[in-house]
Amino acid sequence: MDFETAVWEMTHLLIAPKKVFKSIFYQKQMRNSWHRPDPAFTYLLSFFLLLTSFAWSLAYTPHVTSVLKLAFMFVFVHFLLGSLLLSTAFYFLVGRYLGPGVAGLPGRQRQQGLFGPSGSTSGEALEFGYCFDVSTRAFFPPYVLLYIVQYILMPAIDHKNSASAFLANSLYLVAGVYWSLITFLGFNSLTFLHHTQLLLAPIGVFTVLWLAFTGLGVNLERWGIGWMFWGVDISK
């Protein structure tokens, strides 16, 4: 397992996500597969989530059993199960509606991919493993923002006032934008897919929701924490 590459990917997912999928594009030329079989990224992020769950537990969970429940929720439910469900949805929906030879949208032929000429798309197919790769990579920036930065900012955002709502909602908006952008970059690097810009549509939805909730003074942190700690006893 190449943990050095995994750390490099995590760093660049935050500062230059396009480079991560550019490296995957080059891998395709060498291994003839879009999917990267090395599980180092998944293992390393799971370990980080485990450590993060302990930090949240020390601050907000009163019982030992709650510590174990939260560790299970963060690693197996939020990350692994969530990535598996999203990758399954991407595998069927993206492959069906954005793949080659699918009627329904004008101008489906794409002359150039994200990193270079598409060439022949004969025999190209969306790989489930690649969908899982995209899902796990897209999870990392929201992990940093909502599991680490939110933890640090809790004393500032856990209040019923407009300033706290603005800060918390902006944090969730940036997390959503990062997720959408990385998902788009991941699938746009597949030269046989078309109209991948549709995958950026959630950014518009997230922006409208941010405007609505912030304007109404609704603090998304309270909903977010409820989701993160679902089924776990907490004391704030």
VENPEZI-V238331 format. One record per residue. N is the residue number from 1. OMEGA is omega in radians with two decimals (none if undefined). NEAR is the number of other ideal C-beta (glycine too) atoms within 8 Angstrom. D_LAST is the distance of its C-alpha to the last C-alpha in Angstrom with 1 decimal. Layout:
# VENPEZI-V238331
<<N/OMEGA/NEAR/D_LAST> <N/OMEGA/NEAR/D_LAST>>
This chain:
# VENPEZI-V238331
<<1/-3.07/7/39.4> <2/-3.12/7/39.3> <3/3.11/8/36.0> <4/3.09/6/37.4> <5/3.13/9/38.0> <6/3.10/13/34.5> <7/3.09/9/33.0> <8/3.12/8/35.5> <9/-3.12/12/34.4> <10/3.13/12/30.7> <11/-3.06/8/31.7> <12/3.02/11/34.0> <13/3.13/11/31.8> <14/-3.01/9/29.8> <15/-3.12/4/32.9> <16/-3.03/6/35.8> <17/3.14/12/35.1> <18/-3.13/8/38.7> <19/-3.14/8/39.9> <20/-3.09/13/38.0> <21/3.00/14/39.9> <22/3.10/11/43.1> <23/3.09/9/43.1> <24/3.09/12/42.7> <25/3.12/13/45.6> <26/3.09/8/47.7> <27/3.13/11/46.7> <28/-3.13/10/48.2> <29/-3.07/5/51.5> <30/-3.02/6/51.6> <31/-3.12/5/50.1> <32/3.09/4/50.9> <33/3.09/8/47.4> <34/-3.11/10/44.4> <35/3.07/9/42.0> <36/-3.03/7/41.0> <37/-3.12/6/41.2> <38/-3.10/9/39.4> <39/-3.05/7/35.9> <40/-3.12/11/34.7> <41/-3.13/14/32.4> <42/3.14/9/30.6> <43/-3.09/9/30.4> <44/3.12/12/29.2> <45/3.07/14/26.4> <46/3.11/11/25.4> <47/3.10/8/25.2> <48/3.11/9/23.1> <49/3.10/14/20.6> <50/3.10/11/20.6> <51/-3.14/8/19.8> <52/3.12/13/17.1> <53/3.10/14/15.5> <54/3.12/10/15.7> <55/3.09/9/14.0> <56/-3.11/15/10.9> <57/3.14/12/11.2> <58/-3.08/6/11.5> <59/-2.90/8/8.2> <60/-3.12/8/6.0> <61/-3.02/15/8.7> <62/-3.02/6/10.1> <63/3.11/7/13.6> <64/3.13/5/16.5> <65/3.11/6/17.3> <66/3.09/13/14.0> <67/-3.14/12/15.0> <68/3.12/8/18.4> <69/-3.10/10/17.2> <70/3.08/14/15.2> <71/3.11/12/18.2> <72/-3.13/9/20.5> <73/-3.08/15/18.6> <74/-3.01/16/18.6> <75/-2.97/13/22.2> <76/-3.10/8/24.1> <77/-3.09/10/22.6> <78/-3.01/9/21.3> <79/-2.99/15/24.0> <80/3.14/10/27.0> <81/3.11/9/27.0> <82/3.12/11/26.0> <83/3.13/12/28.7> <84/3.13/10/31.2> <85/3.12/8/30.8> <86/-3.14/11/31.1> <87/3.07/13/34.1> <88/3.10/10/35.7> <89/3.11/8/35.4> <90/-3.08/14/36.7> <91/-3.11/11/39.5> <92/-3.04/8/40.9> <93/-3.14/8/40.1> <94/3.13/14/40.9> <95/-3.09/11/43.9> <96/-2.99/8/45.2> <97/-3.14/8/44.8> <98/-3.11/12/45.0> <99/-3.12/12/47.4> <100/3.05/9/51.1> <101/3.13/3/53.6> <102/3.13/11/51.2> <103/3.02/4/52.6> <104/3.12/4/50.7> <105/-3.12/8/49.8> <106/3.04/3/52.5> <107/-3.05/4/53.3> <108/-3.10/10/51.8> <109/3.14/5/53.8> <110/-3.07/9/52.0> <111/-3.08/5/54.3> <112/3.10/6/51.8> <113/-3.10/12/48.5> <114/-3.02/10/45.7> <115/-3.14/7/47.5> <116/-3.13/7/51.2> <117/-3.08/7/53.8> <118/-3.10/11/52.9> <119/-3.13/5/56.3> <120/3.09/4/57.0> <121/-3.12/9/54.3> <122/3.09/4/56.5> <123/3.14/4/54.7> <124/3.12/8/51.3> <125/3.11/5/48.4> <126/-3.12/11/44.7> <127/3.12/9/43.3> <128/3.12/9/40.3> <129/3.11/9/39.4> <130/3.08/12/39.4> <131/3.10/15/37.1> <132/3.07/12/34.7> <133/-3.14/14/35.2> <134/-3.11/14/34.3> <135/-3.13/15/31.2> <136/3.10/13/29.9> <137/-3.14/14/30.8> <138/3.14/14/29.3> <139/-2.96/13/25.9> <140/3.11/13/25.8> <141/3.04/13/25.2> <142/3.06/13/22.3> <143/-3.14/14/20.9> <144/-3.06/10/21.2> <145/-3.00/13/19.7> <146/-3.13/13/16.8> <147/-3.12/13/16.0> <148/-3.10/10/16.8> <149/3.13/9/17.2> <150/3.10/14/14.0> <151/-3.13/11/12.1> <152/-3.06/6/14.1> <153/-3.08/11/13.6> <154/3.12/10/9.9> <155/-3.11/5/10.3> <156/-3.02/8/13.2> <157/-3.10/13/12.5> <158/3.13/9/9.2> <159/3.12/8/11.4> <160/3.06/4/13.9> <161/-3.02/6/17.0> <162/-3.14/6/19.8> <163/3.11/7/19.4> <164/3.12/14/15.9> <165/3.13/14/17.2> <166/-3.11/9/20.3> <167/-3.12/11/18.8> <168/-3.13/15/16.4> <169/3.10/14/19.2> <170/3.09/10/21.7> <171/3.12/15/19.8> <172/3.10/14/19.9> <173/3.14/11/23.5> <174/3.10/9/24.6> <175/3.12/12/23.2> <176/3.12/12/25.2> <177/3.10/10/28.3> <178/-3.12/12/28.3> <179/-3.13/13/28.1> <180/-3.10/14/31.0> <181/-3.12/11/33.0> <182/3.06/15/32.9> <183/3.10/13/33.7> <184/-3.13/12/36.6> <185/-3.14/13/37.9> <186/-3.10/13/37.8> <187/3.11/14/40.0> <188/3.10/13/42.1> <189/3.06/13/43.3> <190/-2.96/12/45.1> <191/-3.12/13/48.4> <192/3.07/8/49.4> <193/-3.09/14/46.5> <194/3.08/11/47.1> <195/3.11/8/45.0> <196/3.09/11/41.9> <197/3.07/7/40.9> <198/3.13/7/39.7> <199/3.06/12/36.7> <200/-3.09/10/35.6> <201/3.12/8/35.3> <202/3.12/10/31.5> <203/3.09/11/31.1> <204/3.12/8/32.7> <205/3.14/8/30.4> <206/-3.13/13/27.3> <207/3.10/9/28.7> <208/3.12/8/29.5> <209/3.11/8/26.1> <210/3.12/12/24.6> <211/-3.10/8/27.1> <212/-3.09/8/26.4> <213/-3.14/12/22.6> <214/3.11/12/22.7> <215/3.13/6/25.5> <216/-3.13/6/23.7> <217/3.13/7/20.5> <218/-3.12/8/18.5> <219/-3.11/13/15.5> <220/3.12/11/15.8> <221/-3.10/14/12.6> <222/3.05/8/10.9> <223/-3.10/7/13.8> <224/3.12/12/13.8> <225/3.09/10/10.4> <226/3.10/8/11.4> <227/-3.11/7/14.7> <228/-3.08/12/13.6> <229/-3.09/13/11.6> <230/-3.14/7/14.2> <231/-3.12/5/15.2> <232/3.10/10/12.5> <233/3.13/7/10.2> <234/3.06/10/6.5> <235/-3.13/6/3.8> <236/none/5/0.0>>
